[in-house]
Amino acid sequence: MQNLTYLAVFEPSTDGSYSIYFPDLPGCISVGNNLEEAARMAAEAASLHVYSMECDNEEIPTPSVNLSKEDTEGNVVMPVTIHPDLFRMKKDNERIKTNITLPAWLKRIAEEQKVNYSRLLETALIDYLQIPMSGRQ
């Protein structure tokens, strides 16, 4: 998927923080303690929102170029570019914790042999599921 640039609306607060929303991405909101942090948080929120929409097979909204006066008046409007392919690769390759249950005797022997459970389980699952080299992330 190509990079996407959405317009983000930054609503300033009296304490210097900013609330952020994207008119094109309903439900996508964030906050930052200052404008610089808010811009980073906006990119993260939009990336995660689009990633979640992809996972749910939802149609990704086309970015619009115009905002209503209600969105712009008294607020800071900034384009935020996201990179869905890079974000998806990052999320899909995150390591997650998974618990397993083993007989005590097997765990003892594995620990004596200094077995790396994560590496072993990953390799075993790839082999068991017959995932080809080209299908690996």
C-alpha positions as CSV (number, residue, x, y, z in Angstrom):
1,M,0.0,0.0,0.0
2,Q,1.3,3.5,-0.8
3,N,2.0,6.1,1.8
4,L,-1.1,8.0,3.0
5,T,-1.3,11.6,4.1
6,Y,-4.2,12.6,6.2
7,L,-5.0,16.0,7.7
8,A,-4.8,16.0,11.5
9,V,-6.6,18.5,13.6
10,F,-4.7,19.6,16.7
11,E,-6.9,21.2,19.4
12,P,-4.8,23.3,21.8
13,S,-5.4,23.1,25.5
14,T,-4.7,25.8,28.1
15,D,-1.9,23.7,29.6
16,G,0.0,23.5,26.3
17,S,-1.1,20.0,25.3
18,Y,-3.0,19.1,22.2
19,S,-5.8,16.7,21.5
20,I,-5.7,15.2,18.0
21,Y,-8.3,13.8,15.7
22,F,-8.5,12.9,12.0
23,P,-11.8,13.8,10.2
24,D,-11.1,11.1,7.6
25,L,-10.5,8.4,10.3
26,P,-13.4,8.4,12.6
27,G,-12.4,7.2,16.1
28,C,-8.7,7.9,15.5
29,I,-7.7,10.2,18.4
30,S,-4.6,10.9,20.4
31,V,-3.0,13.5,22.6
32,G,0.4,15.1,23.1
33,N,2.0,17.2,25.8
34,N,3.2,19.7,23.2
35,L,2.9,20.1,19.5
36,E,6.1,18.1,18.7
37,E,5.0,15.2,20.8
38,A,1.4,15.5,19.4
39,A,2.7,15.2,15.9
40,R,4.5,12.0,16.7
41,M,1.5,10.6,18.6
42,A,-0.7,11.5,15.6
43,A,1.4,9.5,13.2
44,E,1.4,6.5,15.6
45,A,-2.4,6.7,16.1
46,A,-3.1,7.0,12.4
47,S,-0.8,4.1,11.6
48,L,-2.3,1.9,14.2
49,H,-5.9,2.9,13.1
50,V,-5.2,2.0,9.4
51,Y,-3.4,-1.2,10.4
52,S,-6.5,-2.2,12.5
53,M,-8.8,-1.4,9.6
54,E,-6.6,-3.6,7.3
55,C,-6.7,-6.5,9.8
56,D,-10.5,-6.2,9.9
57,N,-10.7,-6.0,6.1
58,E,-12.3,-2.6,6.2
59,E,-12.0,-0.1,3.4
60,I,-9.2,2.5,4.0
61,P,-10.6,6.0,3.6
62,T,-9.2,8.2,0.9
63,P,-7.5,11.2,2.4
64,S,-9.4,14.4,1.8
65,V,-7.8,17.8,1.1
66,N,-10.4,20.1,2.6
67,L,-11.6,20.5,6.1
68,S,-14.7,22.2,7.4
69,K,-14.4,25.6,9.2
70,E,-15.5,23.8,12.4
71,D,-12.4,21.6,12.1
72,T,-9.9,24.5,11.4
73,E,-11.1,27.4,13.5
74,G,-8.8,27.9,16.5
75,N,-7.0,24.7,15.8
76,V,-3.7,23.7,14.1
77,V,-4.2,21.6,11.0
78,M,-1.2,19.5,9.9
79,P,-0.7,16.8,7.2
80,V,0.4,13.5,8.7
81,T,2.0,10.9,6.4
82,I,1.9,7.3,7.4
83,H,3.6,4.3,5.9
84,P,1.2,1.4,6.2
85,D,3.5,-1.3,4.7
86,L,6.4,-0.4,7.1
87,F,4.0,-0.2,10.1
88,R,2.4,-3.6,9.1
89,M,5.9,-5.2,8.9
90,K,6.8,-3.8,12.3
91,K,3.6,-5.0,13.9
92,D,3.7,-8.4,12.3
93,N,7.2,-9.0,13.4
94,E,6.8,-7.9,17.0
95,R,7.6,-10.6,19.5
96,I,4.7,-11.6,21.7
97,K,4.7,-13.7,24.8
98,T,3.0,-17.1,24.6
99,N,2.7,-19.5,27.5
100,I,3.0,-23.2,27.1
101,T,2.4,-26.2,29.4
102,L,4.9,-29.0,29.6
103,P,5.5,-32.0,31.8
104,A,7.9,-31.1,34.6
105,W,10.4,-33.8,33.6
106,L,10.6,-32.4,30.1
107,K,11.1,-28.9,31.3
108,R,13.9,-30.0,33.6
109,I,15.8,-31.7,30.8
110,A,15.2,-28.8,28.4
111,E,16.6,-26.4,31.0
112,E,19.6,-28.6,31.6
113,Q,20.2,-28.5,27.8
114,K,19.7,-24.7,27.8
115,V,16.9,-25.0,25.2
116,N,15.8,-21.7,23.8
117,Y,12.0,-22.2,23.9
118,S,11.2,-19.3,21.7
119,R,13.5,-20.3,18.9
120,L,12.5,-23.9,19.2
121,L,8.8,-23.2,19.1
122,E,9.1,-20.7,16.2
123,T,11.1,-23.1,14.1
124,A,8.8,-26.0,15.0
125,L,5.7,-24.0,14.0
126,I,7.2,-22.8,10.7
127,D,8.0,-26.4,9.9
128,Y,4.7,-27.8,11.1
129,L,2.6,-25.2,9.2
130,Q,4.8,-25.7,6.2
131,I,5.5,-22.0,5.8
132,P,7.8,-21.5,2.8
133,M,10.8,-19.2,3.0
134,S,9.0,-16.7,0.8
135,G,6.1,-16.5,3.2
136,R,8.2,-15.6,6.2
137,Q,8.2,-12.0,7.4
